[in-house]
Amino acid sequence: MNRKVWVAGVGMIPFSKPGASETYTVMGARAAREALRDAGVPYDAVQQAYAGYVYGDSTAGQAVLYGVGLSGIPVFNVNNNCASGSSALFLARQAVESGAVECALAVGFEQMVPGALKGVYDDRPSPLEEFVSAMSGRQGYDTAKPRAAQFFGGAGRDYMKEHGISADTFARIAVKARQHAARNPFAVFRQTVTLDEVLAAPMIFDPLTRLQCCPPTCGAAAAILCSDEFARRHGLSPAVSIAAQAMTTDTPSTFGADDMRQVVGYDMTRAAADQVYEAAGIGPDDVDVVELHDCFTANELITYEGLRLTPEGSAEKFILEGDNTYGGKVVTNPSGGLLSKGHPLGATGLAQCAELVWQLRGQADLRQVEGARLGLQHNLGLGGACVVTLYQAA
């Protein structure tokens, strides 16, 4: 990295179920204004903006930010499926780090509809065509069942086959997620659930019951990034910096291995994490708190190993011994994660950023991870993109 990049401010609005939210324009503008207020800078100090979303027309980022101000700055619209928010963050960080700008804004938002994720177009090739083909060749594909659940449920099945773990292990992640979300006023689902309730929920795709699948959600989040010089000039004292960040896409192993874990991005995760650890000069044991992409419980489990938080084949032990929660080795998803906080696709990466910044500032209230100094973020989009970001307290 060329220059230190500070997270000067973050903003987020409470997530909500489809049909219960404001429009994306209102939500996104609110989150951006919250980030500006948190940073203590006016909008006209921002030199570039990056907007992440999935289900929206072109220039939706402008429609959001015009509600904040008409400053004439470049606004870039970013769509990388579920990694859109962190992709916007990556570009904003890169602009500041390179010296192209001194201050940039990243905003993510999504106004979703009920039900499983679907493609928008049926008159052209799907970007996930090769992924569906790979899945079909390995486990088949049932068009009557949610496609995403089949991708990640299949990854869970392949993990079970190799390591002989119980299906209950995945369900324990959902219990933990709700326990964490109960402390988070921004989360959609704050009611705790028992292991029996998770297992008794309707089966979506074995081993994933409904309570092990993230819900469609509406919401928005944002971050203001700036350089050291900008912070000094504006009298700011930001407390959190981006220590390292990496973005990866798929390699031949995604489609070449006979394993659904590779199809859903395990190797992308491992490569991005390794790049971040090397760039920051730390190891996974140094990380205090993690926000990772738990779109399904199966993905949280395999991501523990993808991020090297626990050795390969040891995720069940990691979970059963409570190493993934308060009092354990590393607190994962103190926000409740996508499973309980919700997953408005374009907003997720920036909501993870906001949570980790609050944690490293000591501002996470009832969900505060004591003494947190290093926070790791993992945001994944099939198709594919994976962004891993390491935040460090000043």
C-alpha positions in Angstrom: 0.0 0.0 0.0 1.3 3.5 -0.9 -0.5 5.6 1.7 -2.5 5.0 4.9 -6.2 5.0 4.3 -8.5 5.9 7.2 -12.1 5.0 7.7 -13.2 8.5 8.7 -16.8 7.7 9.1 -19.4 5.0 8.7 -23.2 5.0 8.5 -25.9 2.4 8.4 -29.7 2.3 8.7 -31.6 -0.5 10.4 -32.3 -3.3 7.9 -35.9 -4.3 7.2 -38.0 -7.0 5.4 -39.0 -6.3 1.8 -42.1 -4.2 1.6 -41.4 -2.5 5.0 -38.5 -0.3 3.9 -38.2 3.1 2.3 -37.1 3.4 -1.3 -33.5 2.7 -2.2 -32.9 6.4 -2.9 -34.0 7.4 0.6 -32.2 4.5 2.3 -28.9 5.1 0.4 -29.0 8.9 1.0 -29.7 8.4 4.7 -26.7 6.0 5.1 -24.4 8.4 3.2 -25.5 11.3 5.4 -24.9 9.2 8.5 -21.3 8.4 7.3 -20.6 12.1 6.6 -22.0 13.1 10.0 -19.9 10.4 11.7 -16.8 11.6 9.8 -17.5 15.2 10.5 -17.0 16.3 6.9 -19.3 18.0 4.4 -20.4 16.3 1.2 -18.5 18.8 -0.9 -15.2 17.5 0.6 -15.8 14.1 -1.1 -14.0 13.9 -4.4 -15.3 10.6 -5.7 -18.1 8.2 -4.9 -18.7 4.5 -5.5 -22.2 2.9 -5.2 -22.7 -0.8 -4.8 -26.0 -2.5 -5.7 -27.4 -5.6 -7.5 -31.1 -5.1 -8.3 -31.2 -1.6 -9.8 -31.0 0.3 -13.0 -28.0 2.1 -14.3 -27.0 5.3 -12.5 -28.9 4.3 -9.3 -25.8 5.5 -7.4 -26.4 9.0 -8.8 -30.1 8.8 -7.9 -29.1 8.0 -4.3 -26.3 10.6 -4.0 -28.3 13.4 -5.6 -30.4 13.2 -2.4 -27.3 14.1 -0.5 -26.1 16.9 -2.8 -25.4 17.9 -6.4 -21.6 18.3 -6.2 -20.7 17.2 -9.7 -18.2 14.6 -8.5 -17.7 11.3 -10.4 -20.1 8.6 -9.2 -19.2 5.0 -10.2 -21.9 2.2 -10.1 -20.6 -1.2 -9.0 -22.4 -4.6 -9.4 -20.5 -7.7 -8.2 -23.4 -9.7 -6.9 -23.3 -10.1 -3.1 -19.8 -8.5 -3.0 -20.9 -5.3 -4.6 -20.7 -3.2 -1.4 -17.1 -4.3 -0.6 -16.2 -3.9 -4.2 -17.3 -0.2 -4.0 -15.2 0.0 -0.8 -12.2 -1.6 -2.5 -12.4 1.0 -5.3 -12.8 3.9 -2.9 -9.8 2.7 -0.9 -7.7 2.3 -4.0 -8.5 5.8 -5.1 -7.3 7.3 -1.8 -4.3 5.0 -1.4 -3.1 5.8 -4.9 -3.3 9.5 -4.3 -6.0 10.0 -7.0 -8.2 11.6 -4.3 -7.9 12.6 -0.7 -11.5 11.6 0.3 -13.9 9.1 -1.2 -17.3 7.8 -0.3 -18.6 4.2 -0.7 -22.3 3.5 -0.4 -24.2 0.3 -0.8 -28.0 -0.2 -0.9 -30.6 -2.7 -1.9 -34.4 -2.6 -2.2 -35.3 -6.3 -2.5 -38.5 -8.3 -3.1 -39.6 -11.3 -1.1 -38.5 -14.8 -2.1 -35.4 -16.5 -3.4 -32.9 -14.7 -5.6 -33.6 -14.8 -9.3 -32.0 -13.6 -12.5 -33.5 -10.6 -14.2 -33.1 -11.6 -17.8 -34.2 -14.8 -19.6 -33.2 -13.7 -23.2 -29.4 -13.9 -22.8 -26.7 -16.1 -21.1 -26.7 -15.9 -17.3 -23.4 -14.9 -15.7 -23.8 -17.9 -13.5 -24.3 -20.3 -16.4 -20.9 -22.1 -15.9 -21.5 -22.3 -12.2 -24.9 -23.9 -12.7 -23.4 -26.3 -15.2 -20.6 -27.2 -12.7 -23.2 -27.8 -10.0 -25.4 -29.9 -12.3 -22.5 -32.1 -13.1 -21.7 -32.7 -9.4 -25.0 -33.0 -7.7 -27.8 -32.2 -10.2 -30.0 -29.1 -10.2 -33.6 -28.8 -9.2 -35.2 -25.8 -10.8 -38.1 -26.0 -8.3 -35.7 -25.2 -5.4 -33.8 -22.0 -4.6 -30.6 -22.0 -6.6 -28.4 -20.3 -4.0 -29.4 -22.9 -1.4 -28.4 -25.7 -3.7 -25.0 -24.1 -4.3 -24.2 -23.6 -0.7 -26.1 -26.6 0.6 -24.0 -28.7 -1.8 -20.8 -27.2 -0.4 -22.0 -28.3 3.1 -22.8 -31.8 1.9 -19.3 -32.1 0.4 -17.8 -30.9 3.6 -19.8 -33.5 5.5 -18.7 -36.3 3.2 -15.1 -35.5 3.7 -15.0 -34.8 7.4 -18.0 -36.8 8.7 -19.6 -34.0 10.7 -23.2 -33.9 11.9 -25.8 -31.8 10.2 -26.5 -30.3 13.6 -23.2 -28.5 13.5 -24.5 -26.2 10.7 -27.6 -25.5 12.7 -25.5 -24.4 15.7 -24.2 -21.5 13.6 -27.8 -20.2 13.2 -28.3 -20.3 17.0 -25.1 -18.3 17.5 -26.1 -15.8 14.8 -29.5 -15.1 16.6 -27.8 -14.7 20.0 -25.5 -12.1 18.5 -28.2 -10.3 16.6 -30.3 -10.0 19.8 -27.7 -7.3 20.8 -27.9 -5.5 17.5 -30.6 -2.8 17.0 -29.8 -2.8 13.2 -30.6 -6.5 12.8 -33.9 -7.8 11.2 -34.2 -11.0 13.3 -33.4 -10.3 16.9 -35.3 -13.2 18.5 -33.1 -16.0 19.7 -33.8 -19.6 18.6 -32.9 -23.0 19.9 -31.1 -25.8 18.1 -34.3 -27.8 18.0 -36.2 -24.9 16.4 -33.5 -24.5 13.7 -33.6 -28.2 12.9 -37.4 -28.3 12.9 -37.7 -25.4 10.4 -38.8 -26.3 6.9 -36.0 -28.0 4.9 -34.9 -25.8 2.0 -32.1 -28.0 0.7 -30.6 -30.6 2.9 -28.8 -29.9 5.3 -30.1 -26.3 5.2 -33.4 -25.5 7.0 -35.1 -22.1 6.5 -33.4 -20.7 9.6 -30.0 -21.5 8.1 -30.6 -19.3 5.0 -30.3 -15.5 5.0 -33.5 -13.6 4.2 -34.0 -11.1 1.4 -33.6 -7.7 3.1 -33.7 -4.0 2.3 -31.1 -1.5 3.7 -28.1 0.7 3.1 -24.7 1.5 4.6 -21.8 3.8 3.7 -18.2 4.7 4.6 -16.0 7.8 4.2 -12.4 7.0 3.4 -9.6 9.6 3.6 -5.8 10.1 3.6 -3.6 11.2 6.5 -3.2 14.6 4.9 -7.0 15.1 4.5 -7.6 14.1 8.1 -5.0 16.6 9.4 -6.3 19.4 7.2 -9.8 18.9 8.4 -8.9 18.4 12.1 -10.1 14.8 12.1 -8.8 12.0 14.4 -10.0 8.8 12.8 -9.5 5.7 14.9 -9.5 2.9 12.3 -7.5 2.4 9.2 -7.5 -0.2 6.4 -4.4 -2.2 7.1 -4.7 -4.5 4.0 -7.3 -5.4 1.4 -7.5 -7.9 -1.4 -10.0 -8.8 -4.1 -10.0 -12.1 -6.0 -12.0 -13.8 -8.7 -12.3 -17.4 -9.8 -9.5 -19.6 -11.0 -9.5 -22.9 -12.9 -10.0 -24.7 -9.5 -13.5 -23.4 -9.2 -14.7 -25.6 -12.1 -11.9 -28.1 -12.1 -12.4 -29.7 -8.7 -15.1 -32.2 -8.0 -16.2 -30.3 -4.9 -19.0 -27.7 -4.4 -16.8 -25.8 -2.0 -14.7 -24.7 -4.8 -17.7 -23.7 -6.9 -19.0 -21.4 -4.2 -15.7 -19.6 -3.8 -13.6 -21.4 -1.2 -10.4 -20.9 -3.2 -11.2 -17.2 -3.8 -11.6 -16.8 -0.1 -8.3 -18.5 0.8 -6.4 -16.5 -1.8 -7.7 -13.2 -0.7 -7.1 -13.9 2.9 -3.6 -15.0 2.3 -2.9 -11.9 0.4 -4.2 -9.8 3.2 -2.2 -11.6 5.9 1.0 -11.3 3.9 0.4 -7.6 3.2 -0.3 -6.8 6.8 2.4 -9.0 8.3 0.0 -10.8 10.6 -1.6 -14.2 10.9 -5.2 -15.3 11.5 -4.4 -15.9 15.2 -3.9 -12.1 15.5 -7.5 -11.3 14.4 -9.9 -10.4 17.2 -13.2 -10.1 15.4 -14.6 -11.2 12.0 -17.5 -10.3 9.9 -17.8 -13.0 7.3 -20.2 -13.9 4.5 -22.7 -16.2 6.2 -25.4 -16.3 3.4 -26.0 -19.8 4.6 -24.7 -21.6 7.7 -22.7 -24.0 5.4 -20.8 -21.0 4.0 -19.9 -19.7 7.4 -18.5 -23.1 8.4 -16.3 -23.6 5.3 -15.2 -19.9 5.5 -13.7 -20.5 9.0 -11.2 -22.7 7.2 -11.0 -20.6 4.1 -9.9 -17.7 6.2 -7.5 -20.0 8.2 -9.3 -19.2 11.5 -9.1 -22.9 12.2 -7.2 -25.7 10.4 -8.9 -27.6 7.6 -11.2 -30.3 8.9 -11.5 -28.7 12.4 -14.5 -26.4 11.9 -16.9 -28.7 13.9 -14.5 -28.6 16.9 -14.2 -24.9 16.5 -18.0 -24.5 16.7 -18.6 -27.0 19.5 -15.9 -25.5 21.7 -17.4 -22.0 21.2 -14.3 -20.6 19.5 -16.5 -18.6 17.1 -18.2 -16.5 19.8 -17.6 -14.4 22.9 -15.1 -16.0 25.2 -13.7 -18.1 22.4 -10.8 -17.7 19.9 -12.4 -15.1 17.6 -15.8 -13.6 17.6 -17.5 -14.2 14.2 -20.3 -12.0 13.1 -21.1 -10.1 16.3 -23.7 -8.2 14.2 -25.7 -11.4 13.7 -24.3 -11.7 10.2 -26.3 -12.1 7.0 -28.3 -14.8 8.7 -29.9 -12.6 11.3 -28.9 -9.0 10.6 -30.1 -9.5 7.0 -28.6 -9.4 3.5 -29.5 -6.4 1.3 -27.0 -7.5 -1.3 -25.3 -4.2 -2.2 -25.3 -3.0 1.4 -23.8 -6.0 3.0 -20.1 -5.3 2.4 -20.5 -1.7 3.8 -22.6 -2.9 6.8 -19.8 -5.3 7.6 -17.3 -2.4 7.4 -19.5 -0.3 9.8 -19.7 -3.1 12.3 -16.0 -3.6 12.4 -15.3 0.1 12.6 -17.6 0.3 15.6 -16.0 -2.7 17.2 -12.5 -1.3 16.8 -13.6 2.1 18.2 -15.2 0.4 21.2 -18.6 1.6 20.1 -20.5 -1.7 19.7 -22.4 -1.4 23.0 -23.8 -4.8 24.1 -22.1 -6.7 21.4 -18.6 -5.2 21.9 -15.7 -7.5 21.6 -13.4 -6.6 24.5 -10.0 -5.2 23.5 -10.6 -5.6 19.7 -7.7 -4.2 17.7 -7.8 -6.1 14.4 -11.0 -6.8 12.5 -11.3 -9.0 9.4 -14.1 -8.7 6.8 -15.0 -11.3 4.2 -17.6 -10.6 1.5 -18.3 -13.0 -1.3 -20.3 -12.9 -4.6 -20.9 -15.8 -6.8 -20.0 -15.2 -10.4 -17.5 -14.4 -8.8 -15.8 -11.9 -6.5 -14.3 -12.1 -3.0 -13.1 -9.1 -1.0 -11.2 -9.5 2.3 -10.3 -6.4 4.3 -8.3 -6.0 7.5 -9.1 -3.1 9.7 -6.7 -1.9 12.5 -7.4 0.3 15.5 -5.1 3.4 15.8 
